[in-house]
Amino acid sequence: MIRIFSFNGKKVDKKEIDNFEDTLLGQKRKDNVWIAVNNATKKDAEILKRKFKIHPTTIEDMFFQHSRIKYEELEEYTLIVFKAIKKVGALYLKTDNIAMVFGESILITVSPNGNQTIENLISNEKKLETLLARGEDFICHYIMDKEIDKYVETKNILGEDFKKLEREFIKKPGKEVLSKLFTKELVLLELRQTIESTTDMVLNLIKPTDNYINNELIPYFRDVYDHAFKTTDSLKTTLGRINGMRNTYQSIISNKMNETIRTLTILMAIMLPMTVITGFYGMNVHLPLQNNVNAPALIAGLMILTSIIIYFASRGLGWIKETEKLPYS
């Protein structure tokens, strides 16, 4: 569906594509024009390609859902492609592409599957008129600013979920909590990758250039860049904390295993003299106390005595120490 909004200095006019004059992007025009293409079809792509002489590769970037985030300056127009968050799942981050093409006093936005920010702007006639009166470039800034705000909001929501899991992990570290953390890490990594690419793209918009975008918007785009950069920085910190918790869990498991091995070693050392004595008296030869009626009690006492001697000797040498209970154990 193609909708056209133009501001002639007094009000915003909405037109259908069939009634729109067949002009090229590079030609000068008096009105500020915004062409919004939502739920795009192949027919819409052909109309834009034919009416505005847009290059086939640009059309592919505009309408292909999996196009990468990019910024391109061409002689006839400037292309921007970025991703808008649509849904945050348990294991994934679903995004939709928004493509923008800037020409002389004209802006074309394409969202192949529709976009709520664009729909909200269209339904807000007063806001739309204010932005279009200032210039179609301000519509680009408005859409990008709102979508970056969604990135910040998503980061905050995921951050709060992470803090809850972090507190749960500190109280009771275990595989279940660790599995939840790793699941959350997948979404955070995808979000970071997307926001980093978006930050690099916005960086091109804060440099003065002849790219069909009004340089007066540089301070506005600088604010968008600042939000995106801070979000990226915050995500790196969160992911670093998850990595730290992973290392902490591995240390806890390693310490517990070491304690278990040490305990078993001490038990084997205490049992060693008993094994030697019983093995010695199990030989089929004449031995001391063999005919004594009290031999079993004397031999048992000897085994206990040697085990006690080894226990206290180990404590004296520092091999057996009192184990302090860690707050997370």
N, C-alpha and C positions, 0 to 999 in steps of 0.2 A: 504494500500500500504506500503510495507516494502522496504526501501532503506538502503544499507550498505556502509559505508565509512571507509576505513582503510588507515593508513599512515605507510609506510614501511621504513621511513627514507629519502625517496627521493621525493615521490609524493603521492597524494591521489588517491586511486583506488575506483571506485564505482562498487558494485556487487549486483546481484540479490540474493534473499534468497535461491533459489534452487542451486546456485553455491557456497554457503557459507558452509564451513566445519562444520560438525556436532560435535561441541565440547561443553563442559559444561562451565558455568560461572566461576566456581572455578579453572579451569585449567589455567596455565600460558600461555601467548602468547607474541610474540615479537612485533606485530603491535598494534598501538592504534586504536581501533575500535569504531565506532559510528553507531548504528542501529536506524534509524528514522522511526517510524511508524505513518503515518498521515492518516486521514480518515479511522480509523481502522475498521476492520470487525471481525466477529467471527472466520473466517478462520485464520486471522493474529494472533489472541489470541491463537488458537490451535497450530500454528506453533511455537510461542515463548515458549509456555508451554512445547511442546514436545522436541524442540531442546535444550532448556536451563534449563530444569527441574525446572521451576519456580512454586512455590506453588500456588494452585488454588485460595487461598484468595488474594494473591498478584496480580494474573491475574485479579481478580474481581476489586481490587482497581485501577489497571492500565487502565482498559477498561470501568469501570462504570462511567458515566458522573457526577453523584452526589456524588462521593466519597469525604469524608472530606479531608481537608488539613492535611497532616501527614508526619512524619519522622520515619522510622523504620530501625533498624539495625538487620539483620539476619546473620547467620553464613556464608551463601553462597553469600549474596549480601546485598546491602542497598537500601531501597526504599524511594523516595521522591515524594509527590503529592502536587501540588499547583495549584492555579487558575489563568488563564490569562484573562484579560478584553477583551471582544469581542465587546460589544456595550453598550453604556450608553443611556437608554431610559428615558422618562419623569417620570416614576414611578418605574423603575427597573434598575438593573445592571446585564447585561448578561455576564456570564463568561464561560470559557471552561477549563476543567482539563488538566493539563500536568503532566504525570507521568514519573519518571526517575528511572531506575534501574542500580546500579553500581556493576560491578563485577571486576575481575582481568583484568585490561587494556581494559575494555569494558564498554560502556554506551549505554543503551537502552532508547529511549524517545518515549512516546506514547501520541499522541494528537488525541482523538477519532474523533473530527470534523475538524482536521487540525488547523494549527497555522501559522500566518503570519511571526512571528519572525523566526521560524524554516525554513520556505520557503525562506525567505530573506537570511538566512545564507547559505543554500544549493546553492542558485543561485550566491552567492559571493564566487567563488572558491578560490581566494587568501586569504580571511579571514578564510575560512574553513580550508585551508591547514596550515595557521599560528597557529590556535587554536589546531588542531589535532596533529600538530608536538609537541606542548608543552604538550599535554595530553588531553585525552577525558574529563577529569574533567573541563578543561577550557571551553569546549562547554556548560557544565551545568551552569557555572558561567555566561557565555555570555547570555544565554537564560533567566536566572533568572534576571540578571541585566537589560536587555531590558524590561522585563515584569514589574519589579518594577518601571522603568522609566515611563511606561504607567500608573501605579497607581498614580505617582506623577503628571503626565500631566493631568489625569482625575481630581485629587484633585484640581489642579490649575484652570481648566476650571469651575468646580462646584463652586470653591471659588469666581471667578469673577462674576458668575451668582448670587451668594448669595450677594455680595457687591452691585450689582445693585438693587436687591430687598430690601436690607437694607436701601439704600438711598431713594428708593421709599416709604418704610414704614415710615421713619422719616418725609418725606414731607407730606404724606397723609396716616396715618394708617387706615386700613379698612379690612374687611373680605376677599376681593379679593386678596390683597397682602399677607395676612396671609395664605390663602389657597395655594398660590404659594410657600410660605416658607415651609409649612408643606410637600408639594409635594417634594421639594428639600431635605427636611430632610430625607425622606424615602430612597432616593438614597445615601445620605451621611452616613446614619446608616448602610446600606448594605455594602458600600465601607469600612467603618471603621471595621465592623465585619470581612470582608475578609482580610484586610491588617493586622489586629491584629493577626489572625491565622497564616498568612504568616510570620509575625515578629517572632512569637514563634517558627515556624518551622526553620527559618534561624538561630535562636539562637543556634540550635544544630550543625550548620555547622561551627561555630566560636570557637568550643572547640576541642582541639587535641584529636583524637581518632582513633582507627583502624577500619575504616568504609568503606574501599575501595576508599575513597576520599583523594587525596593528601593533606597533612597538609600544604603544601606551599600555598595553596589557602585560608588559613584562613584570611590573611589580605584583600583579595579580597571580601570574603564573609562578612567580618566585614564592608566593605564599603556598601554592599547591605543591611546589617542589619541596618546600620546607616540611610540610605535613608528611609527604611520601618518604622523605629521607629519615625523619624521626621515627616513622613507623618501621622502616627497614632496620634501623638501629635497635629499636626495642625488640623486634623479632629475633635479631641476632643474640641479644642478651638472654631472651627466654630460651632459645635453642641451646645456648651455652650452659644454662642452668640444667636443662634436661640431660645434656651430656655429662655434667658434673654429678647428677643423681645416678646416672648409669654407672659411672666410675665408683661412686659411693656404695652402690649395691654390690658391685663386684668385690670391693674391699671388704664389705660385711661378710659376704659368702666366703671369701678367702680366709678371713679371720676366724670364722666359725669352723671352717675345715681344719685350720691349723690347731685350734683348741681341741677339736675332736681327735686329731692325730696325736697331739701331745698327751691327752688323757689315756688313749689306748696304749701309747708307748709306756707311760708310767705304770699302767696295770700290768703290761707284759713284763716290765722290769721287776715288779713286786712278785709276780708269779714265777719268775725265772728260778729262784732258789728252791721253791716247792717242786718245780719240774725236775731240777737236777737231783734233789734228794730222793724223790719217788722213783726216778729212773735208776739211781744208784742202788736203792734197795729192791728194785725189781729184777736185778741180775741173779742168775741161777748159780751163785757162789756163796761160800760161808762169809757172813758179815757180822759186825759187832751188834750185840743186843738181839741177835736173830732168835735166840731161845728164851729171851726175857718176856714174861707175861705182860709187862708194861711197855713193850716196844712200840706199839701203835701210838700210845699217848706221848711217849718221849719223842718219837719221830715227828708227830704233828706239832708238838711244842717247838721242836727245832726249826721246822718250816716256818712257823709263825714268827719265831724270834728273828730268823734271818730276813724275813720280809719286812719286819719292823725296823731292823737295822738299815736296810736298803732305803726304806721310806724316809727315815730321819737323815740319813746321809745325803739323799737327793735334795731334801729341803735345805740342808746346810750348804750344799754346793750351789743353791739357787736354781736347781732344775725344776722344782715345784714351787710355784708362787701363787699367792692369792689373786684371783682374777676379779678385776673391777667390772661391774656391770655397766655397759655403755647405755646412754639414754635412748638409743634407737634399737637396742637388742631386746 
